[in-house]
Amino acid sequence: MLREAFGVTAVARGNEIKLTGPSANVDMAAVALDGLQKKLRRQEYLSTDDVSIAFRDAQIAGDAGSASGIDIYSRGHAVHAKTEGQQRYIDAMFEHDLTFCVGPAGSGKTYLAVAVAASLLKRGKVRRLILARPAVEAGERLGFLPGDLAAKVNPYLRPLFDALNDMIDVEQVKRFMMNDVIEVIPLAFMRGRTLNDSVIILDEAQNTTVSQMLMFLTRLGNDSKMIVTGDTSQVDLPPDTPSGLVDALDRLKGIKQISQVRLEKTDIVRHRLVQNIVRAYEAE
């Protein structure tokens, strides 16, 4: 049934199933198997209907993923745009070398950027995925954090790890990081580097200074894409320090191959209360 439904070759050896065939077909078959495994853990048997439903759901997920251009799955479902604004954002990332995305919390700025980057990595379009974030505290002083350098910067980079682990197996992420295929680093560590054949994502860019933003943007190498995300309503810099994101949006508008996408409250896809919370604070 698996072979016929997805047009793949499936070979079972011990506790492993090897799938071969076109990339999109293999992805859908793998999603179907993952769904069946989860159901099996819950009820200890599989009916013919269970198998049919899992195959149908995987095919629907595959169609949704291909429609948005992303062939990445999260918890058995294809990652895809849920609003028109998000679809514009996805299209811009695939079509442009440098994309700025500004929008409120919960609108998918970081999540979709990581999904597009993971998709390009999976297809072999790029060799590396680099995620950076300024280490700026959100209105509170945390003091000296314990541990080595990795332990100190980990709290700032946690949102990027969360998005990655949603889409790529945790062990695979660890292997990629050991082999420098994936790098999650504070913005300060970008200085002096030229990044070729990479997708480079800068998250929380509203907390960069003008000089930091210039430093980051000039890291762009050959055959690379750069994605800059932020929320200009949540700047945590000192009051007299201009935001590098706001400055860059003004300076760079109108330049070819640079796209600027603005997501709105209607693009918020977190808990339904988040839209209402954002509106309440804006009303003030």
N, C-alpha and C positions, 0 to 999 in steps of 0.2 A: 504493500500500500504506500509506503514511504517513497519507494522508487517511482511508482506510477504517478503519485500526486505531485511530486516536485521535480521529476526528470533528473534524478541524481543516481549515482552508483552508491550503494550502501553495503558495507562489509562489516559484519560483527565478529570481533575476536576477543574472547574473554569478556571483560567488563568495558570494552571500548567499541565504539561504532565509528568507522571511518567513512566520511562522506566525500565524494568527489563529483565535480560537475561545474556548471557556470556559477560564478560567485553568488549572484542573487538567489539562485535555487538552493545552493548549499546553506545560505543564511536562513532561508525560510524553513528548510528541513531541520536545521539545528534548533530554531525557535520552537518548532513543533515537538521535538524530542525533549527539550527543556520543559515545556508545558506538561508533557506526559509524565516526566519524572516527578514533578511537583505534585501532580494529582495522585501518582502512585504512592508517594509518601503519606498522603492524607488518608487514602481509602484502601490501600494494599491490593487493589486489583484494577484492571482496566477493561471496560466494555468496548464493543465496536463503536457505540455512540461517542464514548470518550475520545477515541482515536479520531473519528470523523470531525468532532468539534475542534480538537487541537489542530488538525490540519487546516480546517477552514479559518481559524483565528490567525494562524501563521501566514496564510495566504493574504488575508486582509491586511495584516501588519506589513507584509512585504509590499503590497500595492501602495499603502500609505507612505512607506519609506521612500519608494522609488519616485512617487509623485513630488516629494519635497526635495529630492536629490540626495538625501541622507540615507545610507544603508547601515545604520547603527540601531541597536535594540537595547531597551532598558526594561528589565523585569518582564521579558517576553513580548514587549510591544515595540513597534517601530517608533523611533523618535521622529516627530514631524511637527510642522507648524500647526498651532491651534487657533491662530488669528491671522487676519490679512497682514497686519504689521509684522508678525513673526515671519510670514512667508517672504515679505519684502526683504527682511533682514537676511534670511537664508540665501535668497537669490543674490543679494549684494555680496555676501561672503564668497560665493562661488565665482562671481563674475569680476571681482575687483581684487587688486593686490593689497590695498589698505582699506579697511572698513572701520568707521567709528559708529558705535551704537550707544545712544543715550536713552535712558528710560527709567521708570520707577521700579522699586523693589518688586520682585516676583514676576517681571515681564519676560523672563527667559534669556536675558542678555548673555550671561555667563554660560548657562546650560547649553544653549544652542550653538554658541561659539565652540565649546568643547566637543559637541556632537559633530559639527562640520569638520573640525580638525581631526577627530578620530576617524571619520569617514575617509578623508583624504589620505591619512596614514594607512588605513586598511587597504585602500585601492593602490597604494604604492606611488601616489602622486607626490608625496613628500617623504623624507627620511626621518624627520624628527618633529616632535611636538614640544614646544616650550611655553610654559605658563608662568607669568610673572605677576606680582602684586606688590604695591608699596606697603611697607610695614609701618602703617600709621594707625594709632589707637583711636577708637571711636569715642572720643570725648572723655576718656578716663585714663589714668596713669596706672600701668600694671607693674611698674617697678622692674627690678632685675629678675628675669625669668630664669629658673634653674635649668641645668642640663647643658649639653653641647650645643653647637650652632644649629643643628637640625631640630633639636627640641625647642630652642628659643623661637625659631621662625615658623614652626609647624602651626601654631594657633592662627597666624595670619593667612596661611595657605590652605587651611582646612576646607573652605568652600570649594576650591579647585579640586582637591582630592575627592570630595564628596561627589562632584559631577563626574569625574573620571571613573570612580568605582561603581557608579550607576550603570555605566555603559561598557566597561571593560572588566573582565574578571580580575579580582583583587590580586591573585597570584601573578596574572599576566602583567598587571600594572607594575608590580614589584620587579618582575624580570625586565620589563622595558626600562625601568628606572636604573637598574643595575647596569644595563647596556647603553645607557644614555640615549635611548630612543625617546623617552619621555623625561623632561626636566621640569620640576616645579621649584621656582626660585624667587627670592625677594628681588624687587626691581634694582636695588643697589648693585647686585651682582652681574648686571647686564653690561656694565661699562667696559669698553674696549673690545667687544666681541662683534664679529660679522657672522650672521646666521643665514646660511644658504640651504636650499631644499628643506625648508622648515615651515611650520605654521607657528606663529608667535602670538600669544594672547596676553594682553595686559588687562587685568581685571581691576575694578575700583580705581579707574584712572583719574577720577575727580580729585583724588588725594595725591596727585603728582604735582610738583612745581613745574614752572615753565622750562627750566633747564633740564629737569629729569625727563620731561616729555620729549624734548629735543634729542636727548641722549638715547632714549628708547627708540624713537622713530628712525634714527640713523643707524640702527642695528640691522635694518632690512637688507638681506642679501639677495643673490640671484635665485630665481625659481622659488621664492618664498611668498607667503601671505602673512599679513599682520592684521590682527583684530583688536580693537581698543574699545573697552566697554566701561560705562560708568553712569552714575546718577548725580547730576549736577545739583540736586537738592540735598545731598548728603555729604557735603564737603567737610572734612575733619581737620583741615589745615588751619594754622593761626589766622585770625581775622585779616591781618595785613599782608597775607601771602596769596597771590592770585593762583587759581587752579590751572594747571597745565592743560587739562582737558578742555576747559572753556576757551582758553587762549588758542589751542590748536584748531578747534572747530571754526573759530573766526578766521584764523590765518590761512587755513588750507581749503576753504570752500571754493569750489569751481575748478580744482585741479583734476585733470583726467586720471582715471584709475584710482581715485580716492572717493569712497562713498560715505555719506553721512546718513544714518538711519535714526529716526526718532520714534521710539515706542511710547504709547500712551497708556493711560489708566485702563482702557479697554483691552489692552494686551496682557494684563496681569492674569496669570494662570495658577497662582497659589490658592490657598484657601479663599473662598468667596469674601470673607471679611476683610482681606487685605485691600481690595479695591475701595471699600468703604472707609477704611482707616486712612488711606492715602488722600481720599477726597476730604475727610474731616480736617486733616492737617493743612491741606492746601487752602481750605476755606478760611482758616485763620489769617 
